[in-house]
Amino acid sequence: MGAFPGRNYTGKRVQGPVFVIKLGFAGATTSGSQLVGSAALVQNDMDTKPDLAPWLAAVYVKEAFWHQRIASELISRCEDEAIRFNANVWYLYTEFASMLYEKLGWRHMERCAYRRVAVDVMCKQIRPLSPPR
C-alpha cells in the first residue's frame, strides 16, 4: 500500500461539503449550515496496532439524521479514497456500531480493551489482493 501524503491539516474544499486533508481524507455533510455527519480516512487510529493501515475513523452522524444513509455515504467516500491510496484492506474500531459495519461488509477481527473501553476491531477487504508475480 502506498503511504499517505505528509501531515498538512489545511483542507481544500471539493465537491460541496467534502474536505480533503493531506493526512488522508475527511468527509463531512451538512444540512444548510449545520454539520450533521463526518468520517475520516487516517493512516493509524489505534496506537496499539501500528502495523494496520489505513483506518476509517471519526464516523459520526447527529441523531436527528440517523436512518438516512448519511454514515454509509460518508464511509463510501472514505473507501473511494482508500482505493485511491492503493489500499487492499482497511480497518476500524468501534465501541457500539459493529452491526452497522457488518451490514456494510466489514469483518470482525477481535474484541479488545483500548483506552479502558471494550472495542471491536474490524477490517474490510476493499479489492482482491493481487497474486504474487
C-alpha positions as a Python dict, from the first residue, in 0.01 Angstrom:
ca = {
    (1, 'M'): (0, 0, 0),
    (2, 'G'): (123, 349, -78),
    (3, 'A'): (197, 589, 204),
    (4, 'F'): (-30, 880, 277),
    (5, 'P'): (98, 1228, 200),
    (6, 'G'): (255, 1433, 479),
    (7, 'R'): (67, 1581, 772),
    (8, 'N'): (-73, 1907, 648),
    (9, 'Y'): (-404, 1980, 816),
    (10, 'T'): (-504, 2262, 586),
    (11, 'G'): (-805, 2132, 397),
    (12, 'K'): (-909, 2205, 40),
    (13, 'R'): (-1281, 2223, -40),
    (14, 'V'): (-1402, 1993, -319),
    (15, 'Q'): (-1748, 1888, -441),
    (16, 'G'): (-1966, 2067, -190),
    (17, 'P'): (-1923, 1980, 177),
    (18, 'V'): (-1629, 1737, 148),
    (19, 'F'): (-1280, 1834, 263),
    (20, 'V'): (-959, 1661, 158),
    (21, 'I'): (-696, 1663, 432),
    (22, 'K'): (-338, 1574, 346),
    (23, 'L'): (-313, 1304, 615),
    (24, 'G'): (-577, 1105, 429),
    (25, 'F'): (-933, 1208, 372),
    (26, 'A'): (-1208, 1358, 582),
    (27, 'G'): (-1565, 1396, 471),
    (28, 'A'): (-1844, 1596, 624),
    (29, 'T'): (-2201, 1653, 526),
    (30, 'T'): (-2422, 1949, 608),
    (31, 'S'): (-2786, 2043, 618),
    (32, 'G'): (-2792, 2413, 548),
    (33, 'S'): (-2510, 2545, 765),
    (34, 'Q'): (-2540, 2263, 1022),
    (35, 'L'): (-2278, 1987, 1030),
    (36, 'V'): (-2469, 1658, 1051),
    (37, 'G'): (-2202, 1393, 991),
    (38, 'S'): (-1836, 1318, 945),
    (39, 'A'): (-1593, 1038, 862),
    (40, 'A'): (-1218, 1023, 802),
    (41, 'L'): (-957, 801, 644),
    (42, 'V'): (-638, 809, 852),
    (43, 'Q'): (-303, 632, 849),
    (44, 'N'): (-347, 493, 1201),
    (45, 'D'): (-627, 524, 1455),
    (46, 'M'): (-515, 270, 1715),
    (47, 'D'): (-168, 315, 1859),
    (48, 'T'): (-165, -46, 1982),
    (49, 'K'): (-189, -170, 1621),
    (50, 'P'): (70, 35, 1428),
    (51, 'D'): (106, -239, 1165),
    (52, 'L'): (-252, -194, 1040),
    (53, 'A'): (-337, 83, 792),
    (54, 'P'): (-535, 272, 674),
    (55, 'W'): (-822, 325, 918),
    (56, 'L'): (-1176, 454, 897),
    (57, 'A'): (-1216, 698, 1186),
    (58, 'A'): (-1437, 971, 1331),
    (59, 'V'): (-1764, 838, 1187),
    (60, 'Y'): (-2042, 1045, 1339),
    (61, 'V'): (-2396, 1139, 1240),
    (62, 'K'): (-2621, 1355, 1457),
    (63, 'E'): (-2910, 1150, 1594),
    (64, 'A'): (-3176, 1362, 1418),
    (65, 'F'): (-3024, 1249, 1087),
    (66, 'W'): (-2995, 875, 1155),
    (67, 'H'): (-3153, 626, 912),
    (68, 'Q'): (-3089, 849, 611),
    (69, 'R'): (-2781, 657, 484),
    (70, 'I'): (-2554, 952, 571),
    (71, 'A'): (-2298, 735, 755),
    (72, 'S'): (-2299, 483, 470),
    (73, 'E'): (-2237, 757, 213),
    (74, 'L'): (-1954, 913, 415),
    (75, 'I'): (-1794, 571, 465),
    (76, 'S'): (-1825, 503, 92),
    (77, 'R'): (-1646, 829, 12),
    (78, 'C'): (-1365, 734, 251),
    (79, 'E'): (-1343, 390, 90),
    (80, 'D'): (-1306, 554, -252),
    (81, 'E'): (-1011, 748, -112),
    (82, 'A'): (-859, 434, 41),
    (83, 'I'): (-873, 277, -306),
    (84, 'R'): (-708, 587, -448),
    (85, 'F'): (-425, 532, -196),
    (86, 'N'): (-395, 170, -323),
    (87, 'A'): (-525, 7, -5),
    (88, 'N'): (-646, -352, -32),
    (89, 'V'): (-778, -375, 324),
    (90, 'W'): (-875, -109, 575),
    (91, 'Y'): (-958, -112, 945),
    (92, 'L'): (-1173, 45, 1214),
    (93, 'Y'): (-1256, 5, 1578),
    (94, 'T'): (-1594, 70, 1732),
    (95, 'E'): (-1748, 55, 2074),
    (96, 'F'): (-2114, 30, 1967),
    (97, 'A'): (-2164, 16, 1590),
    (98, 'S'): (-2041, -330, 1489),
    (99, 'M'): (-2378, -426, 1340),
    (100, 'L'): (-2379, -122, 1108),
    (101, 'Y'): (-2032, -205, 982),
    (102, 'E'): (-2116, -575, 936),
    (103, 'K'): (-2408, -468, 711),
    (104, 'L'): (-2154, -269, 508),
    (105, 'G'): (-1927, -570, 457),
    (106, 'W'): (-1684, -530, 748),
    (107, 'R'): (-1550, -842, 923),
    (108, 'H'): (-1486, -876, 1297),
    (109, 'M'): (-1118, -933, 1381),
    (110, 'E'): (-1116, -916, 1760),
    (111, 'R'): (-1270, -762, 2070),
    (112, 'C'): (-1015, -596, 2296),
    (113, 'A'): (-968, -323, 2554),
    (114, 'Y'): (-847, 6, 2411),
    (115, 'R'): (-805, 308, 2635),
    (116, 'R'): (-1003, 126, 2906),
    (117, 'V'): (-1301, 60, 2677),
    (118, 'A'): (-1404, -268, 2513),
    (119, 'V'): (-1399, -223, 2134),
    (120, 'D'): (-1441, -438, 1826),
    (121, 'V'): (-1157, -419, 1574),
    (122, 'M'): (-1287, -479, 1223),
    (123, 'C'): (-1147, -496, 871),
    (124, 'K'): (-1283, -483, 520),
    (125, 'Q'): (-1129, -613, 201),
    (126, 'I'): (-1153, -331, -48),
    (127, 'R'): (-1036, -525, -351),
    (128, 'P'): (-887, -869, -402),
    (129, 'L'): (-518, -893, -323),
    (130, 'S'): (-316, -943, -639),
    (131, 'P'): (-142, -1279, -664),
    (132, 'P'): (239, -1259, -637),
    (133, 'R'): (418, -1239, -971),
}
